[in-house]
Amino acid sequence: MIRPISISLSPNTEPDDVWLAFRLLFQPWKWKKGKAIRQFEEGFARYHGTKHAISFNSGRSSLIAILDALNFEQGSEILVQAFTCNAVPNPVIWSGLKPVYVDCREDDFNMDADDLEKKIILRQSSGQAPKAVIVQHTFGIPGDLAKIQEICKEHDLILIEDCAHALGATYKGRKVGTWGDISFFSFSRDKIISSVYGGMAITNNDELAKKIRAVQGRVGYPSLFWTKQQLLHPILMNWLILPLYGIIGKYLLVLFQQAKILSKAVHWKEKRGMRPGYFPKRMPNALALLALRQLEKLGRFNEHRKKIAQQYYKALANTSFELPKSFEERENIFLRFTVKHPKAHEIIQNAWAQNLLLGDWYTSPVAPADTKEDKVFYEKGSCPTAEKLAGVTLNLPTHINIKEKELQKVIEFIKDAD
């Protein structure tokens, strides 16, 4: 098998997406400004039933804009969950604020409401006054929104929803992203819909929306060079790197990234708490065109994910793998199908050796694993459940390019690894 079964290498791209990127590559006049930006924003707001949607070039930029609009005093504390990516605490740090980590629950990988309340009271008793909570919907599983919303109201905290994994998921029949005071989404290469990079902030608060729109105008567009890197990503990935992955494709990917022909998902600076120059920026028209195409496919993509998940549930029911828990009031859209096993890391490594690129979200409380924890203010031992989960989780692919043939290969491998 030369082409890998991958969980993160442009998983959502279909032939029409690649051809769109290829055509745009030769239409540089469409790269920055254009009608697609507003069309995407309006379509996204319409999908969620919200008044405002403001686009940016990433989820990180969206969160920076949100924190700018909230205008907290410098040094204020923001509560975030452990078992996350550095893309969450970093914008907090870049905004002159301090992330304080809350542990997660074993059954849904999301923020533990009890630990949240405990840490709020602890911070307040020591003279601190946290200003906001960022609730993450990990792997597409909605967090315990009703309880967390109640805690936020009781302690006068702003509730920010991180919906990077969960576009289309619902809690008590209502879409995630519509529960908090404001929410943000990501459209990076391995999210629910993908425009290689991209993000959105949504809210019904007119005053917040006005301030975020002002941030959008102030930060301007990313460079043409950066935009070209993103357009090249689906083209080179699907026409060259993936077809040759088992021979030289993986080396070509590294070469293209080192030569800055392609961008990396996470810049080395982010692993040290530093900010790359392309955050924050607004979403360029070229990426809005890619995102619009993907938004049209959202329903089909998520239905596919659910069907794949049901087959995993059935096939792995009698194995020693601990499967995702179902919650009556939460509709999980399965960005990835995350299972637990004591030998998770060993299984991932063995899978990679067989060209099955299974997911390793997350192998540390703040991923990627080579993130300097002190630089993102994580204290070892402060979130024991997150640290435990980092050693026992692995993710199986659910994206649109997992057909029956690929699914059976993954299932066979997992059963053999049991």
SESEGU-919262 format. One record per residue (C-alpha): x, y, z; residue in three letters; chain. Coordinates in steps of 0.001 Angstrom, whole numbers, padded with zeros to 6 digits, always signed. Layout:
SESEGU-919262
<px: X&py: Y&pz: Z&type: ALA&mol: A>
...
This chain:
SESEGU-919262
<px: +000000&py: +000000&pz: +000000&type: MET&mol: A>
<px: +001662&py: +003234&pz: -001193&type: ILE&mol: A>
<px: -001094&py: +005735&pz: -000392&type: ARG&mol: A>
<px: -001681&py: +005776&pz: +003375&type: PRO&mol: A>
<px: -004925&py: +005640&pz: +005264&type: ILE&mol: A>
<px: -004510&py: +008951&pz: +007018&type: SER&mol: A>
<px: -006410&py: +010815&pz: +009682&type: ILE&mol: A>
<px: -004939&py: +014291&pz: +009159&type: SER&mol: A>
<px: -003323&py: +014736&pz: +005731&type: LEU&mol: A>
<px: -006017&py: +016761&pz: +003900&type: SER&mol: A>
<px: -008667&py: +014200&pz: +004877&type: PRO&mol: A>
<px: -011715&py: +016118&pz: +003608&type: ASN&mol: A>
<px: -010520&py: +017036&pz: +000138&type: THR&mol: A>
<px: -012384&py: +015571&pz: -002818&type: GLU&mol: A>
<px: -011444&py: +016022&pz: -006489&type: PRO&mol: A>
<px: -013573&py: +019158&pz: -006911&type: ASP&mol: A>
<px: -011829&py: +020786&pz: -003914&type: ASP&mol: A>
<px: -008401&py: +020066&pz: -005395&type: VAL&mol: A>
<px: -009373&py: +021415&pz: -008815&type: TRP&mol: A>
<px: -010801&py: +024555&pz: -007212&type: LEU&mol: A>
<px: -007486&py: +025161&pz: -005430&type: ALA&mol: A>
<px: -005624&py: +024499&pz: -008707&type: PHE&mol: A>
<px: -007715&py: +027055&pz: -010629&type: ARG&mol: A>
<px: -007304&py: +029622&pz: -007866&type: LEU&mol: A>
<px: -003555&py: +029176&pz: -008002&type: LEU&mol: A>
<px: -003660&py: +030898&pz: -011411&type: PHE&mol: A>
<px: -006141&py: +033608&pz: -010352&type: GLN&mol: A>
<px: -004159&py: +035726&pz: -007870&type: PRO&mol: A>
<px: -006631&py: +038606&pz: -008237&type: TRP&mol: A>
<px: -009081&py: +036449&pz: -006248&type: LYS&mol: A>
<px: -006685&py: +035704&pz: -003399&type: TRP&mol: A>
<px: -007286&py: +038618&pz: -001013&type: LYS&mol: A>
<px: -010527&py: +040535&pz: -001477&type: LYS&mol: A>
<px: -013733&py: +039135&pz: -002932&type: GLY&mol: A>
<px: -017402&py: +038306&pz: -002449&type: LYS&mol: A>
<px: -016727&py: +034820&pz: -001077&type: ALA&mol: A>
<px: -015677&py: +036173&pz: +002333&type: ILE&mol: A>
<px: -019049&py: +037745&pz: +003084&type: ARG&mol: A>
<px: -020906&py: +034846&pz: +001426&type: GLN&mol: A>
<px: -019132&py: +032376&pz: +003695&type: PHE&mol: A>
<px: -019807&py: +034484&pz: +006781&type: GLU&mol: A>
<px: -023486&py: +034862&pz: +005924&type: GLU&mol: A>
<px: -023879&py: +031150&pz: +005159&type: GLY&mol: A>
<px: -022154&py: +030199&pz: +008405&type: PHE&mol: A>
<px: -024345&py: +032543&pz: +010481&type: ALA&mol: A>
<px: -027439&py: +031224&pz: +008728&type: ARG&mol: A>
<px: -026463&py: +027618&pz: +009503&type: TYR&mol: A>
<px: -026172&py: +028421&pz: +013224&type: HIS&mol: A>
<px: -029081&py: +030838&pz: +013388&type: GLY&mol: A>
<px: -026847&py: +033575&pz: +014796&type: THR&mol: A>
<px: -026782&py: +037265&pz: +013956&type: LYS&mol: A>
<px: -023056&py: +037591&pz: +013377&type: HIS&mol: A>
<px: -020217&py: +035518&pz: +011899&type: ALA&mol: A>
<px: -016800&py: +037122&pz: +011397&type: ILE&mol: A>
<px: -014100&py: +035199&pz: +009538&type: SER&mol: A>
<px: -010356&py: +034969&pz: +010171&type: PHE&mol: A>
<px: -007440&py: +032980&pz: +008797&type: ASN&mol: A>
<px: -007524&py: +030511&pz: +011710&type: SER&mol: A>
<px: -009273&py: +029527&pz: +014896&type: GLY&mol: A>
<px: -006358&py: +031080&pz: +016779&type: ARG&mol: A>
<px: -006913&py: +034442&pz: +015080&type: SER&mol: A>
<px: -010626&py: +034178&pz: +015873&type: SER&mol: A>
<px: -009884&py: +033623&pz: +019566&type: LEU&mol: A>
<px: -007397&py: +036515&pz: +019629&type: ILE&mol: A>
<px: -010088&py: +038776&pz: +018145&type: ALA&mol: A>
<px: -012629&py: +037584&pz: +020731&type: ILE&mol: A>
<px: -010255&py: +038290&pz: +023618&type: LEU&mol: A>
<px: -009396&py: +041689&pz: +022131&type: ASP&mol: A>
<px: -013099&py: +042542&pz: +021952&type: ALA&mol: A>
<px: -013681&py: +041445&pz: +025564&type: LEU&mol: A>
<px: -010911&py: +043851&pz: +026637&type: ASN&mol: A>
<px: -009922&py: +042116&pz: +029867&type: PHE&mol: A>
<px: -007292&py: +043694&pz: +032087&type: GLU&mol: A>
<px: -003785&py: +042469&pz: +031266&type: GLN&mol: A>
<px: -002798&py: +039449&pz: +033339&type: GLY&mol: A>
<px: -006401&py: +038338&pz: +033852&type: SER&mol: A>
<px: -006952&py: +034587&pz: +034097&type: GLU&mol: A>
<px: -008851&py: +032544&pz: +031510&type: ILE&mol: A>
<px: -009929&py: +029004&pz: +032405&type: LEU&mol: A>
<px: -009155&py: +026434&pz: +029702&type: VAL&mol: A>
<px: -009185&py: +022663&pz: +029765&type: GLN&mol: A>
<px: -006169&py: +020412&pz: +029703&type: ALA&mol: A>
<px: -006066&py: +017647&pz: +027062&type: PHE&mol: A>
<px: -006027&py: +020254&pz: +024328&type: THR&mol: A>
<px: -003804&py: +021747&pz: +021628&type: CYS&mol: A>
<px: -001517&py: +024709&pz: +022281&type: ASN&mol: A>
<px: -003720&py: +026555&pz: +019771&type: ALA&mol: A>
<px: -006079&py: +027291&pz: +022705&type: VAL&mol: A>
<px: -003800&py: +028618&pz: +025477&type: PRO&mol: A>
<px: -001451&py: +030403&pz: +023080&type: ASN&mol: A>
<px: -003936&py: +033076&pz: +021925&type: PRO&mol: A>
<px: -004701&py: +033673&pz: +025608&type: VAL&mol: A>
<px: -000984&py: +034221&pz: +026274&type: ILE&mol: A>
<px: -000522&py: +036357&pz: +023147&type: TRP&mol: A>
<px: -003378&py: +038551&pz: +024376&type: SER&mol: A>
<px: -001518&py: +039311&pz: +027598&type: GLY&mol: A>
<px: -003730&py: +037001&pz: +029669&type: LEU&mol: A>
<px: -002970&py: +033852&pz: +031658&type: LYS&mol: A>
<px: -004435&py: +030383&pz: +030981&type: PRO&mol: A>
<px: -005428&py: +028363&pz: +034040&type: VAL&mol: A>
<px: -006017&py: +024682&pz: +033302&type: TYR&mol: A>
<px: -009087&py: +022718&pz: +034340&type: VAL&mol: A>
<px: -009025&py: +018921&pz: +034288&type: ASP&mol: A>
<px: -011226&py: +016907&pz: +031933&type: CYS&mol: A>
<px: -013545&py: +013939&pz: +032409&type: ARG&mol: A>
<px: -012542&py: +010437&pz: +031384&type: GLU&mol: A>
<px: -015885&py: +009625&pz: +029786&type: ASP&mol: A>
<px: -016110&py: +012500&pz: +027276&type: ASP&mol: A>
<px: -012600&py: +014090&pz: +027178&type: PHE&mol: A>
<px: -014200&py: +017455&pz: +027976&type: ASN&mol: A>
<px: -013949&py: +019980&pz: +030799&type: MET&mol: A>
<px: -014865&py: +018598&pz: +034217&type: ASP&mol: A>
<px: -017521&py: +020984&pz: +035574&type: ALA&mol: A>
<px: -016737&py: +019974&pz: +039169&type: ASP&mol: A>
<px: -013036&py: +020747&pz: +038743&type: ASP&mol: A>
<px: -013988&py: +024003&pz: +037003&type: LEU&mol: A>
<px: -016040&py: +025173&pz: +039977&type: GLU&mol: A>
<px: -013341&py: +024024&pz: +042399&type: LYS&mol: A>
<px: -010666&py: +026011&pz: +040564&type: LYS&mol: A>
<px: -012842&py: +029119&pz: +040260&type: ILE&mol: A>
<px: -013420&py: +029119&pz: +044024&type: ILE&mol: A>
<px: -009722&py: +028418&pz: +044667&type: LEU&mol: A>
<px: -008644&py: +031307&pz: +042438&type: ARG&mol: A>
<px: -011159&py: +033679&pz: +043988&type: GLN&mol: A>
<px: -010129&py: +032735&pz: +047539&type: SER&mol: A>
<px: -006508&py: +033559&pz: +046677&type: SER&mol: A>
<px: -007451&py: +037004&pz: +045398&type: GLY&mol: A>
<px: -007627&py: +036123&pz: +041710&type: GLN&mol: A>
<px: -010696&py: +036765&pz: +039580&type: ALA&mol: A>
<px: -010939&py: +034602&pz: +036431&type: PRO&mol: A>
<px: -012724&py: +036416&pz: +033622&type: LYS&mol: A>
<px: -013807&py: +033707&pz: +031195&type: ALA&mol: A>
<px: -014109&py: +029977&pz: +030532&type: VAL&mol: A>
<px: -013208&py: +028413&pz: +027186&type: ILE&mol: A>
<px: -015192&py: +025188&pz: +026906&type: VAL&mol: A>
<px: -013854&py: +022730&pz: +024313&type: GLN&mol: A>
<px: -015964&py: +020130&pz: +022496&type: HIS&mol: A>
<px: -013245&py: +017518&pz: +022149&type: THR&mol: A>
<px: -013285&py: +015251&pz: +019063&type: PHE&mol: A>
<px: -016813&py: +016481&pz: +018253&type: GLY&mol: A>
<px: -018349&py: +015428&pz: +021592&type: ILE&mol: A>
<px: -020226&py: +018402&pz: +023104&type: PRO&mol: A>
<px: -019137&py: +019423&pz: +026584&type: GLY&mol: A>
<px: -021530&py: +019526&pz: +029527&type: ASP&mol: A>
<px: -022854&py: +022910&pz: +028429&type: LEU&mol: A>
<px: -025839&py: +023275&pz: +030750&type: ALA&mol: A>
<px: -023766&py: +022745&pz: +033881&type: LYS&mol: A>
<px: -020836&py: +024860&pz: +032690&type: ILE&mol: A>
<px: -023164&py: +027645&pz: +031575&type: GLN&mol: A>
<px: -024773&py: +027626&pz: +035032&type: GLU&mol: A>
<px: -021347&py: +027874&pz: +036721&type: ILE&mol: A>
<px: -020359&py: +030767&pz: +034473&type: CYS&mol: A>
<px: -023537&py: +032666&pz: +035314&type: LYS&mol: A>
<px: -023088&py: +032042&pz: +039039&type: GLU&mol: A>
<px: -019529&py: +033391&pz: +039005&type: HIS&mol: A>
<px: -020102&py: +036133&pz: +036390&type: ASP&mol: A>
<px: -017749&py: +034593&pz: +033815&type: LEU&mol: A>
<px: -017888&py: +034943&pz: +030044&type: ILE&mol: A>
<px: -018492&py: +031583&pz: +028335&type: LEU&mol: A>
<px: -016490&py: +031083&pz: +025135&type: ILE&mol: A>
<px: -017130&py: +027906&pz: +023134&type: GLU&mol: A>
<px: -014241&py: +026260&pz: +021283&type: ASP&mol: A>
<px: -016029&py: +024476&pz: +018432&type: CYS&mol: A>
<px: -012912&py: +023652&pz: +016404&type: ALA&mol: A>
<px: -013766&py: +019915&pz: +016536&type: HIS&mol: A>
<px: -017529&py: +020125&pz: +016586&type: ALA&mol: A>
<px: -019134&py: +021980&pz: +013670&type: LEU&mol: A>
<px: -022632&py: +020495&pz: +013412&type: GLY&mol: A>
<px: -022744&py: +018796&pz: +016820&type: ALA&mol: A>
<px: -025710&py: +019523&pz: +019096&type: THR&mol: A>
<px: -026426&py: +019644&pz: +022806&type: TYR&mol: A>
<px: -030067&py: +019165&pz: +023827&type: LYS&mol: A>
<px: -031020&py: +019642&pz: +020174&type: GLY&mol: A>
<px: -029260&py: +022993&pz: +019868&type: ARG&mol: A>
<px: -026067&py: +023492&pz: +017885&type: LYS&mol: A>
<px: -022834&py: +023922&pz: +019767&type: VAL&mol: A>
<px: -021547&py: +027431&pz: +019293&type: GLY&mol: A>
<px: -024917&py: +028923&pz: +020236&type: THR&mol: A>
<px: -024710&py: +028275&pz: +023994&type: TRP&mol: A>
<px: -021867&py: +030583&pz: +024943&type: GLY&mol: A>
<px: -021595&py: +034363&pz: +024893&type: ASP&mol: A>
<px: -019401&py: +033899&pz: +021847&type: ILE&mol: A>
<px: -017826&py: +030956&pz: +019992&type: SER&mol: A>
<px: -015055&py: +030201&pz: +017538&type: PHE&mol: A>
<px: -014433&py: +027524&pz: +014913&type: PHE&mol: A>
<px: -011474&py: +026214&pz: +012923&type: SER&mol: A>
<px: -011338&py: +025065&pz: +009301&type: PHE&mol: A>
<px: -007762&py: +023833&pz: +009308&type: SER&mol: A>
<px: -006632&py: +020815&pz: +007315&type: ARG&mol: A>
<px: -007981&py: +018152&pz: +009700&type: ASP&mol: A>
<px: -011203&py: +019700&pz: +010989&type: LYS&mol: A>
<px: -014886&py: +019063&pz: +010139&type: ILE&mol: A>
<px: -014612&py: +021199&pz: +007004&type: ILE&mol: A>
<px: -011222&py: +022284&pz: +005718&type: SER&mol: A>
<px: -009795&py: +025283&pz: +003894&type: SER&mol: A>
<px: -006246&py: +024360&pz: +005035&type: VAL&mol: A>
<px: -006327&py: +027342&pz: +007401&type: TYR&mol: A>
<px: -009401&py: +029313&pz: +008467&type: GLY&mol: A>
<px: -011560&py: +030302&pz: +011397&type: GLY&mol: A>
<px: -014786&py: +032003&pz: +012431&type: MET&mol: A>
<px: -016215&py: +033808&pz: +015455&type: ALA&mol: A>
<px: -019994&py: +033788&pz: +015930&type: ILE&mol: A>
<px: -022223&py: +035648&pz: +018385&type: THR&mol: A>
<px: -025624&py: +037239&pz: +018877&type: ASN&mol: A>
<px: -024077&py: +040080&pz: +020869&type: ASN&mol: A>
<px: -024130&py: +043195&pz: +018646&type: ASP&mol: A>
<px: -021515&py: +045090&pz: +020657&type: GLU&mol: A>
<px: -019048&py: +042181&pz: +020688&type: LEU&mol: A>
<px: -019606&py: +041597&pz: +016975&type: ALA&mol: A>
<px: -018880&py: +045251&pz: +016214&type: LYS&mol: A>
<px: -015597&py: +045096&pz: +018126&type: LYS&mol: A>
<px: -014554&py: +041811&pz: +016491&type: ILE&mol: A>
<px: -015374&py: +043208&pz: +013042&type: ARG&mol: A>
<px: -013107&py: +046155&pz: +013908&type: ALA&mol: A>
<px: -010294&py: +043721&pz: +014784&type: VAL&mol: A>
<px: -010849&py: +041948&pz: +011468&type: GLN&mol: A>
<px: -010400&py: +045199&pz: +009579&type: GLY&mol: A>
<px: -007391&py: +046256&pz: +011621&type: ARG&mol: A>
<px: -005316&py: +043060&pz: +011239&type: VAL&mol: A>
<px: -005682&py: +042896&pz: +007454&type: GLY&mol: A>
<px: -005060&py: +039973&pz: +005104&type: TYR&mol: A>
<px: -002217&py: +037455&pz: +005276&type: PRO&mol: A>
<px: +000511&py: +037785&pz: +002651&type: SER&mol: A>
<px: +000083&py: +036494&pz: -000891&type: LEU&mol: A>
<px: +002971&py: +034115&pz: -000220&type: PHE&mol: A>
<px: +001136&py: +032610&pz: +002782&type: TRP&mol: A>
<px: -002089&py: +032285&pz: +000784&type: THR&mol: A>
<px: -000206&py: +030538&pz: -002014&type: LYS&mol: A>
<px: +001197&py: +028030&pz: +000504&type: GLN&mol: A>
<px: -002339&py: +027097&pz: +001527&type: GLN&mol: A>
<px: -003602&py: +026741&pz: -002059&type: LEU&mol: A>
<px: -000681&py: +024446&pz: -002857&type: LEU&mol: A>
<px: -001476&py: +022184&pz: +000093&type: HIS&mol: A>
<px: -004451&py: +020195&pz: -001308&type: PRO&mol: A>
<px: -002824&py: +020094&pz: -004758&type: ILE&mol: A>
<px: +000554&py: +018720&pz: -003727&type: LEU&mol: A>
<px: -000944&py: +016508&pz: -001034&type: MET&mol: A>
<px: -003452&py: +014784&pz: -003313&type: ASN&mol: A>
<px: -001515&py: +014695&pz: -006581&type: TRP&mol: A>
<px: +002002&py: +013976&pz: -005344&type: LEU&mol: A>
<px: +002610&py: +013377&pz: -001622&type: ILE&mol: A>
<px: -000181&py: +010927&pz: -000768&type: LEU&mol: A>
<px: +000051&py: +008825&pz: -003965&type: PRO&mol: A>
<px: +003793&py: +008374&pz: -003317&type: LEU&mol: A>
<px: +003664&py: +008364&pz: +000477&type: TYR&mol: A>
<px: +004872&py: +004788&pz: +000941&type: GLY&mol: A>
<px: +007889&py: +005467&pz: -001309&type: ILE&mol: A>
<px: +009054&py: +009104&pz: -001071&type: ILE&mol: A>
<px: +005869&py: +011046&pz: -000279&type: GLY&mol: A>
<px: +006576&py: +011461&pz: +003435&type: LYS&mol: A>
<px: +010021&py: +012865&pz: +002619&type: TYR&mol: A>
<px: +008560&py: +015219&pz: +000026&type: LEU&mol: A>
<px: +006168&py: +016559&pz: +002661&type: LEU&mol: A>
<px: +009058&py: +017349&pz: +005009&type: VAL&mol: A>
<px: +011080&py: +018856&pz: +002139&type: LEU&mol: A>
<px: +008208&py: +021078&pz: +000984&type: PHE&mol: A>
<px: +007639&py: +022300&pz: +004542&type: GLN&mol: A>
<px: +011323&py: +023002&pz: +005132&type: GLN&mol: A>
<px: +011505&py: +024859&pz: +001803&type: ALA&mol: A>
<px: +008374&py: +026832&pz: +002864&type: LYS&mol: A>
<px: +006468&py: +025644&pz: -000196&type: ILE&mol: A>
<px: +003889&py: +024266&pz: +002250&type: LEU&mol: A>
<px: +003077&py: +025559&pz: +005723&type: SER&mol: A>
<px: +003058&py: +023467&pz: +008878&type: LYS&mol: A>
<px: -000100&py: +022972&pz: +010921&type: ALA&mol: A>
<px: +001740&py: +024155&pz: +014052&type: VAL&mol: A>
<px: +004699&py: +026565&pz: +013834&type: HIS&mol: A>
<px: +007724&py: +025818&pz: +016029&type: TRP&mol: A>
<px: +007207&py: +029145&pz: +017779&type: LYS&mol: A>
<px: +003797&py: +028024&pz: +019027&type: GLU&mol: A>
<px: +005418&py: +025125&pz: +020865&type: LYS&mol: A>
<px: +007286&py: +027725&pz: +022909&type: ARG&mol: A>
<px: +004362&py: +030045&pz: +023522&type: GLY&mol: A>
<px: +005475&py: +032511&pz: +020839&type: MET&mol: A>
<px: +003282&py: +033961&pz: +018096&type: ARG&mol: A>
<px: +004015&py: +033486&pz: +014362&type: PRO&mol: A>
<px: +003574&py: +036643&pz: +012285&type: GLY&mol: A>
<px: +000566&py: +035327&pz: +010357&type: TYR&mol: A>
<px: -001700&py: +035419&pz: +013436&type: PHE&mol: A>
<px: -004012&py: +037251&pz: +013703&type: PRO&mol: A>
<px: -005160&py: +037895&pz: +010132&type: LYS&mol: A>
<px: -008502&py: +037920&pz: +008386&type: ARG&mol: A>
<px: -009604&py: +035153&pz: +006043&type: MET&mol: A>
<px: -008510&py: +035781&pz: +002440&type: PRO&mol: A>
<px: -011038&py: +035360&pz: -000360&type: ASN&mol: A>
<px: -009219&py: +032335&pz: -001834&type: ALA&mol: A>
<px: -009621&py: +030333&pz: +001373&type: LEU&mol: A>
<px: -013203&py: +031537&pz: +001757&type: ALA&mol: A>
<px: -013917&py: +030009&pz: -001661&type: LEU&mol: A>
<px: -012469&py: +026679&pz: -000481&type: LEU&mol: A>
<px: -014449&py: +026893&pz: +002764&type: ALA&mol: A>
<px: -017697&py: +027731&pz: +000940&type: LEU&mol: A>
<px: -017308&py: +024599&pz: -001185&type: ARG&mol: A>
<px: -016772&py: +022531&pz: +001961&type: GLN&mol: A>
<px: -019690&py: +024151&pz: +003815&type: LEU&mol: A>
<px: -021998&py: +022881&pz: +001047&type: GLU&mol: A>
<px: -020813&py: +019351&pz: +001910&type: LYS&mol: A>
<px: -021138&py: +019658&pz: +005687&type: LEU&mol: A>
<px: -024323&py: +017590&pz: +006038&type: GLY&mol: A>
<px: -022970&py: +014772&pz: +003882&type: ARG&mol: A>
<px: -019596&py: +014806&pz: +005672&type: PHE&mol: A>
<px: -021145&py: +014534&pz: +009130&type: ASN&mol: A>
<px: -023625&py: +011842&pz: +008131&type: GLU&mol: A>
<px: -020693&py: +009851&pz: +006750&type: HIS&mol: A>
<px: -018796&py: +010282&pz: +010035&type: ARG&mol: A>
<px: -021747&py: +008992&pz: +012029&type: LYS&mol: A>
<px: -022122&py: +005929&pz: +009785&type: LYS&mol: A>
<px: -018420&py: +005111&pz: +010068&type: ILE&mol: A>
<px: -018648&py: +005513&pz: +013854&type: ALA&mol: A>
<px: -021572&py: +003078&pz: +014057&type: GLN&mol: A>
<px: -019528&py: +000481&pz: +012180&type: GLN&mol: A>
<px: -016640&py: +000946&pz: +014618&type: TYR&mol: A>
<px: -019043&py: +000512&pz: +017546&type: TYR&mol: A>
<px: -020340&py: -002723&pz: +016048&type: LYS&mol: A>
<px: -017001&py: -004184&pz: +014971&type: ALA&mol: A>
<px: -015082&py: -003336&pz: +018156&type: LEU&mol: A>
<px: -017831&py: -004100&pz: +020681&type: ALA&mol: A>
<px: -016209&py: -007281&pz: +021987&type: ASN&mol: A>
<px: -012621&py: -006067&pz: +022116&type: THR&mol: A>
<px: -010659&py: -004628&pz: +025046&type: SER&mol: A>
<px: -010772&py: -001157&pz: +023497&type: PHE&mol: A>
<px: -012887&py: +001292&pz: +025470&type: GLU&mol: A>
<px: -015225&py: +002961&pz: +022974&type: LEU&mol: A>
<px: -016656&py: +006504&pz: +023116&type: PRO&mol: A>
<px: -019540&py: +006879&pz: +025520&type: LYS&mol: A>
<px: -022935&py: +007994&pz: +024231&type: SER&mol: A>
<px: -024870&py: +010782&pz: +025962&type: PHE&mol: A>
<px: -028595&py: +011108&pz: +025418&type: GLU&mol: A>
<px: -028587&py: +014904&pz: +025252&type: GLU&mol: A>
<px: -025465&py: +015217&pz: +023075&type: ARG&mol: A>
<px: -025103&py: +014507&pz: +019358&type: GLU&mol: A>
<px: -021469&py: +013695&pz: +018605&type: ASN&mol: A>
<px: -020407&py: +014235&pz: +014991&type: ILE&mol: A>
<px: -017190&py: +012158&pz: +015421&type: PHE&mol: A>
<px: -014415&py: +014320&pz: +014015&type: LEU&mol: A>
<px: -012399&py: +011281&pz: +015025&type: ARG&mol: A>
<px: -013486&py: +008049&pz: +016679&type: PHE&mol: A>
<px: -011433&py: +008082&pz: +019866&type: THR&mol: A>
<px: -010837&py: +004860&pz: +021775&type: VAL&mol: A>
<px: -008813&py: +004036&pz: +024864&type: LYS&mol: A>
<px: -006310&py: +001223&pz: +025317&type: HIS&mol: A>
<px: -003368&py: +000752&pz: +027730&type: PRO&mol: A>
<px: -001009&py: +000252&pz: +024776&type: LYS&mol: A>
<px: -002350&py: +003168&pz: +022698&type: ALA&mol: A>
<px: +001051&py: +004656&pz: +021805&type: HIS&mol: A>
<px: +002486&py: +001290&pz: +020818&type: GLU&mol: A>
<px: -000549&py: +000591&pz: +018632&type: ILE&mol: A>
<px: -000196&py: +003967&pz: +016898&type: ILE&mol: A>
<px: +003482&py: +003334&pz: +016155&type: GLN&mol: A>
<px: +002753&py: -000144&pz: +014780&type: ASN&mol: A>
<px: -000022&py: +001299&pz: +012633&type: ALA&mol: A>
<px: +002240&py: +003981&pz: +011196&type: TRP&mol: A>
<px: +004765&py: +001294&pz: +010283&type: ALA&mol: A>
<px: +002008&py: -000286&pz: +008169&type: GLN&mol: A>
<px: +001034&py: +003026&pz: +006481&type: ASN&mol: A>
<px: -002057&py: +003385&pz: +008673&type: LEU&mol: A>
<px: -001629&py: +006899&pz: +010031&type: LEU&mol: A>
<px: -003933&py: +006649&pz: +013037&type: LEU&mol: A>
<px: -004380&py: +009719&pz: +015199&type: GLY&mol: A>
<px: -002357&py: +010592&pz: +018278&type: ASP&mol: A>
<px: -004521&py: +013458&pz: +019642&type: TRP&mol: A>
<px: -003426&py: +013952&pz: +022403&type: TYR&mol: A>
<px: -000214&py: +012405&pz: +023755&type: THR&mol: A>
<px: +000288&py: +015199&pz: +026290&type: SER&mol: A>
<px: -002002&py: +017508&pz: +028312&type: PRO&mol: A>
<px: -001098&py: +020334&pz: +025912&type: VAL&mol: A>
<px: -000306&py: +019025&pz: +022435&type: ALA&mol: A>
<px: +001814&py: +018604&pz: +020377&type: PRO&mol: A>
<px: +003940&py: +016542&pz: +022746&type: ALA&mol: A>
<px: +007019&py: +018734&pz: +022175&type: ASP&mol: A>
<px: +005196&py: +021853&pz: +023398&type: THR&mol: A>
<px: +007147&py: +023417&pz: +026273&type: LYS&mol: A>
<px: +004588&py: +023084&pz: +029072&type: GLU&mol: A>
<px: +006093&py: +025872&pz: +031181&type: ASP&mol: A>
<px: +005802&py: +028276&pz: +028237&type: LYS&mol: A>
<px: +002047&py: +027667&pz: +028037&type: VAL&mol: A>
<px: +001659&py: +027798&pz: +031863&type: PHE&mol: A>
<px: +000770&py: +024136&pz: +032340&type: TYR&mol: A>
<px: +001841&py: +022741&pz: +035733&type: GLU&mol: A>
<px: +002592&py: +019021&pz: +035848&type: LYS&mol: A>
<px: +000142&py: +017187&pz: +038091&type: GLY&mol: A>
<px: -002512&py: +019920&pz: +037987&type: SER&mol: A>
<px: -004816&py: +017884&pz: +035713&type: CYS&mol: A>
<px: -004270&py: +014168&pz: +036481&type: PRO&mol: A>
<px: -007128&py: +012875&pz: +034328&type: THR&mol: A>
<px: -005817&py: +014716&pz: +031272&type: ALA&mol: A>
<px: -002349&py: +013312&pz: +031903&type: GLU&mol: A>
<px: -003788&py: +009809&pz: +032210&type: LYS&mol: A>
<px: -005830&py: +010148&pz: +029003&type: LEU&mol: A>
<px: -002756&py: +011343&pz: +027126&type: ALA&mol: A>
<px: -001277&py: +007884&pz: +027624&type: GLY&mol: A>
<px: -004240&py: +005748&pz: +026591&type: VAL&mol: A>
<px: -006087&py: +007401&pz: +023685&type: THR&mol: A>
<px: -005855&py: +006856&pz: +019958&type: LEU&mol: A>
<px: -008089&py: +008105&pz: +017149&type: ASN&mol: A>
<px: -009570&py: +006211&pz: +014218&type: LEU&mol: A>
<px: -010464&py: +008012&pz: +010979&type: PRO&mol: A>
<px: -014058&py: +008923&pz: +010108&type: THR&mol: A>
<px: -013619&py: +011421&pz: +007255&type: HIS&mol: A>
<px: -015242&py: +011303&pz: +003818&type: ILE&mol: A>
<px: -012308&py: +009483&pz: +002187&type: ASN&mol: A>
<px: -012709&py: +006475&pz: +004474&type: ILE&mol: A>
<px: -014674&py: +004099&pz: +002268&type: LYS&mol: A>
<px: -015568&py: +000467&pz: +003001&type: GLU&mol: A>
<px: -012160&py: -000821&pz: +001878&type: LYS&mol: A>
<px: -010230&py: +001578&pz: +004138&type: GLU&mol: A>
<px: -012621&py: +001032&pz: +007025&type: LEU&mol: A>
<px: -012137&py: -002739&pz: +006959&type: GLN&mol: A>
<px: -008340&py: -002348&pz: +006935&type: LYS&mol: A>
<px: -008497&py: -000149&pz: +010026&type: VAL&mol: A>
<px: -010878&py: -002519&pz: +011799&type: ILE&mol: A>
<px: -008744&py: -005578&pz: +010965&type: GLU&mol: A>
<px: -005617&py: -003851&pz: +012256&type: PHE&mol: A>
<px: -007304&py: -002748&pz: +015492&type: ILE&mol: A>
<px: -008710&py: -006222&pz: +016144&type: LYS&mol: A>
<px: -005299&py: -007784&pz: +015526&type: ASP&mol: A>
<px: -003719&py: -005261&pz: +017928&type: ALA&mol: A>
<px: -006176&py: -006139&pz: +020705&type: ASP&mol: A>
